[in-house]
Amino acid sequence: MEDKRCALVTGGNRGIGLEICRQLALNGVDVILTSRNESRGVEATDKLSISGLHNVVFHQLDINDPLSIAPLVKFIETHFGKLDILINNAAELGIIFINDKEFKAGGGFVQLVDEKAHLLTNIVKEPYELGEKCLQTNYYATKTITEALIPLLQLSKSPRIVNVTSVYGDLYWFHNEKLKHELQDIENLTEGRIDEIIRMFLMDFKTANLEKNGWPLTTSAYKVSKAVLNAYTRLMARKYENIMINCVHPGYVMTEMTSQTGFITEEEGAKGPVMVALLPDNGPSGAYFNRTQVAPFSSIDAPFK
Ligand SMILES: NC(=O)c1ccc[n+]([C@@H]2O[C@H](COP(=O)([O-])OP(=O)(O)OC[C@H]3O[C@@H](n4cnc5c(N)ncnc54)[C@H](OP(=O)(O)O)[C@@H]3O)[C@@H](O)[C@H]2O)c1
């Protein structure tokens, strides 16, 4: 009997996550579309079902709520007996758009460069609490759900984890050479050291010392969250040699997160994560993909102009 693959997507109710669910289902994969909000998740799943995709089921999951993880694990055990693909897509940006019109007129995220950080305070704001929450969701909650699902992934013949990262996680955006080196020195980096780096960042964020200590100055917490997610991807790939674990930047996509300012559609944006999830067994692990191409973790030139 053919072994049908089963994938779980976090934040599957909208944006790139929903499109990843659709494309995986079109590829014959059974999909567990998860959403923190039950009615939004059911609505998204119904939409896919109406379009003819009956291999998508909904299950509630707020990656920040540990209580929502155990029922999900039980559900997968009962209905699928294993998990083949985990797509960690759910994330938050950690900033507030104060002037959406001006943000859009200025070219969206393209204008958010550190050299202009002082000119942007009337367009976007990064309150400390949102930055802290951004790191909690994009890094710590992603780690928690990943670790909870590892035993089910280990029951798959070809397990895959895809961490949806961002070009903003590129170490190009960091101005502290020692830190850049540490986050790339995978032989010596540990999860404990990543925790310390996050604590250092939060302290500098709180005390307005980001510039002094070489942190990114715009969308700072988001950039740090994705940079540590990339480092974690590499550490996990070394730890679990039988699981193919990669991270993928989907492109600059027109979604709610970007206030619809992206260059590409959700359909185009989902292509990279889906391609990496369906790579053959001899594909890379611990790699970073910019859309569908392997790319460096630290670029020499601005990876996003
Ligand atoms: N759009 C881009 O240009 C772009 C570029 C680079 C990387 N990315 C990455 O691509 C991924 C998807 O982004 P997007 O543009 O599709 O964003 P989006 O439209 O803002 O969607 C984010 C999704 O994450 C969910 N989410 C947030 N916190 C959650 C939590 N605690 N538990 C469960 N779900 C949660 C949201 O749920 P609710 O609907 O309940 O809020 C929503 O489904 C993210 O990892 C993002 O960082 C996007």
Ligand as a Chemical Component Dictionary entry (heavy atoms), coordinates in Angstrom:
data_LIG
# 
_chem_comp.id                   LIG 
_chem_comp.type                 NON-POLYMER 
_chem_comp.pdbx_formal_charge   0 
_chem_comp.three_letter_code    LIG 
# 
loop_
_chem_comp_atom.comp_id 
_chem_comp_atom.atom_id 
_chem_comp_atom.alt_atom_id 
_chem_comp_atom.type_symbol 
_chem_comp_atom.charge 
_chem_comp_atom.model_Cartn_x 
_chem_comp_atom.model_Cartn_y 
_chem_comp_atom.model_Cartn_z 
_chem_comp_atom.pdbx_ordinal 
LIG N1  N1  N 0  4.880  38.135 3.741  1  
LIG C1  C1  C 0  6.182  38.254 3.510  2  
LIG O1  O1  O 0  6.639  39.050 2.660  3  
LIG C2  C2  C 0  7.159  37.413 4.283  4  
LIG C3  C3  C 0  8.514  37.603 4.015  5  
LIG C4  C4  C 0  9.425  36.816 4.702  6  
LIG C5  C5  C 0  8.993  35.875 5.601  7  
LIG N2  N2  N 1  7.664  35.726 5.847  8  
LIG C6  C6  C 0  7.266  34.685 6.793  9  
LIG O2  O2  O 0  6.242  33.886 6.216  10 
LIG C7  C7  C 0  5.392  33.363 7.246  11 
LIG C8  C8  C 0  3.948  33.686 6.928  12 
LIG O3  O3  O 0  3.832  35.086 6.805  13 
LIG P1  P1  P 0  2.542  35.795 6.184  14 
LIG O4  O4  O 0  3.039  36.935 5.407  15 
LIG O5  O5  O -1 1.632  34.805 5.582  16 
LIG O6  O6  O 0  1.916  36.382 7.544  17 
LIG P2  P2  P 0  0.425  36.681 7.994  18 
LIG O7  O7  O 0  -0.438 36.936 6.820  19 
LIG O8  O8  O 0  0.554  37.739 9.034  20 
LIG O9  O9  O 0  -0.009 35.303 8.681  21 
LIG C9  C9  C 0  0.603  34.892 9.863  22 
LIG C10 C10 C 0  -0.059 33.622 10.319 23 
LIG O10 O10 O 0  0.565  33.235 11.562 24 
LIG C11 C11 C 0  -0.457 33.007 12.502 25 
LIG N3  N3  N 0  0.011  33.155 13.879 26 
LIG C12 C12 C 0  0.619  34.200 14.476 27 
LIG N4  N4  N 0  0.854  33.926 15.773 28 
LIG C13 C13 C 0  0.399  32.661 15.991 29 
LIG C14 C14 C 0  0.352  31.799 17.101 30 
LIG N5  N5  N 0  0.794  32.177 18.314 31 
LIG N6  N6  N 0  -0.166 30.544 16.955 32 
LIG C15 C15 C 0  -0.632 30.141 15.761 33 
LIG N7  N7  N 0  -0.644 30.926 14.665 34 
LIG C16 C16 C 0  -0.140 32.168 14.787 35 
LIG C17 C17 C 0  -1.550 34.006 12.135 36 
LIG O11 O11 O 0  -2.762 33.655 12.766 37 
LIG P3  P3  P 0  -3.981 34.726 12.951 38 
LIG O12 O12 O 0  -4.703 34.791 11.648 39 
LIG O13 O13 O 0  -4.784 34.120 14.058 40 
LIG O14 O14 O 0  -3.352 36.045 13.328 41 
LIG C18 C18 C 0  -1.548 33.807 10.631 42 
LIG O15 O15 O 0  -2.229 32.629 10.290 43 
LIG C19 C19 C 0  5.907  33.979 8.548  44 
LIG O16 O16 O 0  6.797  33.081 9.161  45 
LIG C20 C20 C 0  6.663  35.217 8.079  46 
LIG O17 O17 O 0  7.636  35.623 9.014  47 
LIG C21 C21 C 0  6.732  36.475 5.210  48 
# 
loop_
_chem_comp_bond.comp_id 
_chem_comp_bond.atom_id_1 
_chem_comp_bond.atom_id_2 
_chem_comp_bond.value_order 
_chem_comp_bond.pdbx_ordinal 
LIG N1  C1  SING 1  
LIG C1  O1  DOUB 2  
LIG C1  C2  SING 3  
LIG C2  C3  SING 4  
LIG C2  C21 DOUB 5  
LIG C3  C4  DOUB 6  
LIG C4  C5  SING 7  
LIG C5  N2  DOUB 8  
LIG N2  C6  SING 9  
LIG N2  C21 SING 10 
LIG C6  O2  SING 11 
LIG C6  C20 SING 12 
LIG O2  C7  SING 13 
LIG C7  C8  SING 14 
LIG C7  C19 SING 15 
LIG C8  O3  SING 16 
LIG O3  P1  SING 17 
LIG P1  O4  DOUB 18 
LIG P1  O5  SING 19 
LIG P1  O6  SING 20 
LIG O6  P2  SING 21 
LIG P2  O7  DOUB 22 
LIG P2  O8  SING 23 
LIG P2  O9  SING 24 
LIG O9  C9  SING 25 
LIG C9  C10 SING 26 
LIG C10 O10 SING 27 
LIG C10 C18 SING 28 
LIG O10 C11 SING 29 
LIG C11 N3  SING 30 
LIG C11 C17 SING 31 
LIG N3  C12 SING 32 
LIG N3  C16 SING 33 
LIG C12 N4  DOUB 34 
LIG N4  C13 SING 35 
LIG C13 C14 SING 36 
LIG C13 C16 DOUB 37 
LIG C14 N5  SING 38 
LIG C14 N6  DOUB 39 
LIG N6  C15 SING 40 
LIG C15 N7  DOUB 41 
LIG N7  C16 SING 42 
LIG C17 O11 SING 43 
LIG C17 C18 SING 44 
LIG O11 P3  SING 45 
LIG P3  O12 DOUB 46 
LIG P3  O13 SING 47 
LIG P3  O14 SING 48 
LIG C18 O15 SING 49 
LIG C19 O16 SING 50 
LIG C19 C20 SING 51 
LIG C20 O17 SING 52 
# 
